[in-house]
Amino acid sequence: MSKRDWKLFIEDLDQRIETLAKWLYNSRYPVFFTGAGISTESGLPDFRGPEGVWTRRDKGLPPPPMTKPWDSVEPNVGHLAIVGLQKIGKLKFLISQNVDNLHLKSGIPPDLLAELHGNITKLRCTRCGKTMDRSVGKTVCPCGGSLVSSVVNFGQPLPERDLYLSFEHSRKSDLFVVVGSSLVVTPAADMPREASRAGAKLVIMNKGETPLDRYAHLSFHEKIGEVLPRAVQRLKILMGLE
């Protein structure tokens, strides 16, 4: 890339970040949707990237090795940027496909989060649907139901509460921001469509292409850590907080 092309690229990125910050500033009901791509900067693999779990599987290769135990993985600047939005009142709801617990670990309140595919640190009651931490060491819920892993495997239904809230908030949103998802796994990938049909601006932030790119009002293919924290910082300036 020539110096001129690089300058134009940087200017274009700056303009897109400025646009996102302004849309967040004007939004009354911003909803975020995250996939595995937001956690790659914490050292976790994604699924459909060049070295993703499913990409390697399709090539007959084993999953990429974990560089650290699950419980020692920490939230990165992308997760913390979303927490920053919540603290300044610019996050109405967060929908996640991830099971890595990093959103809760970063400080997102449980009542603002739908974990569509479960959480590796939690158990779910087969009778009442409530969840509790694995660390409690129980196998039976107070209601009498069995406690099993909350992680949803292929073919299993998504948790009703999380699915209902995800659709509800998607339809209410006026700005829907996808962060790190290839948007190919349904029904989770239906959420941006619902938001778009309801009139929301759609922003897609993902390194790879998605089936919904042509419907996006704004797109980013850069690293999440290079985009989202800057957008939040600019938003805080617009709000007079910095």
C-alpha positions in Angstrom: 0.0 0.0 0.0 1.4 3.4 -1.0 1.7 6.3 1.4 -1.2 8.0 -0.3 -3.4 4.9 -0.1 -2.4 4.4 3.5 -3.3 8.0 4.3 -6.7 7.6 2.6 -7.3 4.3 4.5 -6.6 6.0 7.8 -8.8 9.0 7.0 -11.6 6.6 5.9 -11.3 4.7 9.2 -11.3 7.9 11.2 -14.5 9.0 9.4 -16.2 5.7 10.0 -15.3 5.8 13.7 -16.6 9.4 13.9 -19.9 8.3 12.2 -20.3 5.4 14.7 -19.7 7.7 17.6 -22.3 10.2 16.3 -24.8 7.4 15.8 -24.3 6.2 19.3 -24.6 9.8 20.6 -28.0 10.2 18.8 -29.2 6.7 19.6 -32.0 6.2 22.1 -31.9 2.4 22.1 -28.5 1.0 21.1 -28.2 -2.8 21.2 -24.9 -4.8 20.7 -24.5 -8.3 19.4 -21.2 -10.1 19.9 -19.7 -13.3 18.5 -16.4 -15.1 18.9 -14.4 -12.4 17.1 -14.6 -10.1 20.1 -12.7 -12.6 22.2 -9.8 -13.4 19.8 -7.8 -10.5 21.2 -8.1 -12.3 24.6 -6.4 -15.4 23.2 -9.5 -17.4 22.3 -10.0 -18.9 18.8 -12.9 -17.8 16.7 -14.9 -20.3 14.6 -14.8 -19.2 10.9 -11.6 -17.1 10.7 -8.5 -18.5 8.8 -7.5 -20.5 11.9 -11.0 -20.8 13.3 -12.4 -24.0 15.0 -14.8 -24.8 12.1 -12.3 -23.7 9.4 -9.7 -26.1 10.8 -12.4 -28.9 11.2 -13.4 -28.6 7.6 -9.7 -29.1 6.6 -9.5 -32.2 8.8 -7.4 -30.4 11.4 -7.8 -30.4 15.2 -9.0 -27.2 17.0 -6.3 -24.6 17.5 -4.6 -25.1 20.8 -5.5 -23.0 23.8 -2.6 -20.8 24.9 -4.1 -20.6 28.5 -6.8 -22.2 30.6 -10.4 -21.0 30.1 -10.6 -19.6 33.6 -7.5 -17.5 33.2 -8.7 -15.7 30.1 -9.4 -12.0 30.7 -11.7 -9.5 28.9 -9.9 -7.3 26.4 -10.3 -3.7 25.3 -13.3 -4.6 23.1 -15.2 -6.1 26.1 -14.3 -3.1 28.3 -15.4 -0.7 25.6 -18.9 -2.2 25.8 -18.8 -1.9 29.6 -17.9 1.7 29.1 -21.0 2.2 26.9 -23.2 0.7 29.6 -21.7 3.0 32.3 -22.6 6.1 30.3 -26.1 4.9 29.4 -25.4 4.0 25.8 -26.1 0.2 26.0 -29.7 -0.9 26.3 -29.0 -4.6 25.9 -26.2 -7.0 24.9 -26.8 -10.2 23.0 -23.9 -12.7 22.8 -23.2 -16.0 21.0 -20.2 -16.5 23.3 -19.9 -19.0 26.1 -16.6 -17.7 27.5 -18.1 -15.7 30.4 -16.0 -12.6 29.4 -18.9 -10.2 29.2 -19.9 -11.0 32.8 -16.3 -11.0 33.9 -15.8 -7.5 32.3 -18.7 -6.1 34.5 -21.8 -6.3 32.3 -24.8 -6.7 34.6 -26.6 -10.0 34.0 -29.9 -8.4 33.5 -28.6 -6.5 30.4 -27.1 -9.7 28.8 -28.6 -12.6 26.8 -26.2 -15.5 26.4 -27.8 -17.3 23.5 -25.4 -20.3 23.6 -25.0 -20.5 27.3 -22.0 -20.0 29.5 -19.2 -22.4 30.2 -19.1 -21.4 33.9 -22.8 -22.0 34.6 -25.3 -24.8 35.0 -28.9 -24.7 33.9 -31.9 -26.3 35.6 -33.7 -28.7 33.2 -37.0 -27.9 35.0 -37.2 -24.2 35.8 -34.4 -22.9 33.4 -32.6 -20.9 36.1 -28.8 -20.9 36.0 -26.2 -21.0 38.8 -22.4 -21.1 38.9 -20.6 -24.4 38.5 -18.5 -23.5 41.5 -21.4 -24.1 43.9 -20.9 -27.8 43.2 -24.6 -28.7 43.1 -26.3 -31.2 40.8 -29.9 -30.5 41.8 -31.7 -27.2 41.6 -33.8 -26.0 44.6 -36.9 -26.7 42.5 -35.9 -30.3 42.2 -34.7 -30.2 38.6 -31.4 -31.5 37.4 -28.5 -29.1 36.9 -26.7 -29.6 33.6 -24.2 -27.6 31.5 -25.8 -24.4 30.2 -23.7 -24.5 27.0 -26.0 -25.2 24.0 -24.8 -27.8 21.6 -25.9 -28.1 17.9 -29.4 -29.3 17.7 -30.4 -28.2 21.2 -32.9 -25.4 21.8 -31.7 -22.0 22.9 -32.6 -20.8 26.4 -36.1 -19.4 26.2 -35.5 -16.3 28.4 -32.4 -15.3 26.4 -34.0 -15.9 23.0 -37.2 -13.9 23.9 -35.2 -11.0 25.3 -32.9 -10.9 22.3 -35.8 -10.7 19.8 -37.6 -8.1 22.0 -34.6 -5.8 22.3 -33.6 -6.2 18.7 -37.0 -5.0 17.5 -36.8 -2.0 19.9 -33.3 -0.9 18.8 -32.6 2.1 16.7 -28.9 1.2 16.4 -27.8 -2.4 16.2 -24.0 -3.1 16.4 -22.6 -6.5 15.5 -19.2 -7.1 16.9 -17.1 -10.1 15.8 -19.8 -12.4 14.4 -19.9 -14.1 11.0 -23.7 -14.1 11.3 -24.2 -17.6 9.8 -25.6 -19.4 12.9 -29.4 -19.1 13.3 -31.6 -18.2 15.1 -28.9 -15.9 16.7 -28.1 -14.4 13.3 -31.7 -13.5 12.8 -31.4 -10.7 15.4 -29.7 -8.1 13.1 -32.4 -8.8 10.5 -35.1 -8.2 13.1 -33.5 -4.9 14.1 -33.0 -3.8 10.4 -36.7 -4.6 9.6 -37.7 -2.5 12.6 -35.8 0.5 11.2 -32.5 0.3 13.1 -29.2 1.4 11.6 -27.1 -1.7 11.2 -23.3 -1.6 12.0 -21.2 -4.7 11.3 -17.7 -4.9 12.8 -16.1 -8.2 11.7 -12.8 -9.1 10.1 -14.5 -11.5 7.6 -17.5 -11.1 5.4 -21.0 -11.8 6.6 -24.2 -12.6 4.7 -25.7 -9.3 6.0 -22.8 -7.0 4.8 -24.9 -5.6 2.0 -27.6 -4.5 4.4 -25.1 -2.7 6.8 -25.2 1.0 7.0 -21.6 1.0 8.3 -18.9 -1.7 8.2 -15.6 -2.3 9.8 -13.1 -5.1 8.9 -10.4 -3.8 11.1 -9.5 -5.3 14.5 -12.2 -4.6 17.1 -9.6 -3.3 19.6 -8.6 -0.7 17.0 -12.1 0.5 16.5 -14.5 0.1 19.4 -12.5 1.8 22.1 -11.8 4.8 19.9 -15.5 5.1 19.0 -16.4 5.1 22.8 -13.7 7.6 23.6 -15.0 9.9 20.8 -18.6 9.4 22.1 -17.6 10.5 25.6 -16.1 13.7 24.1 -19.4 14.3 22.2 -21.3 13.8 25.5 -19.0 16.2 27.3 -17.6 13.5 29.6 -14.0 13.9 28.5 
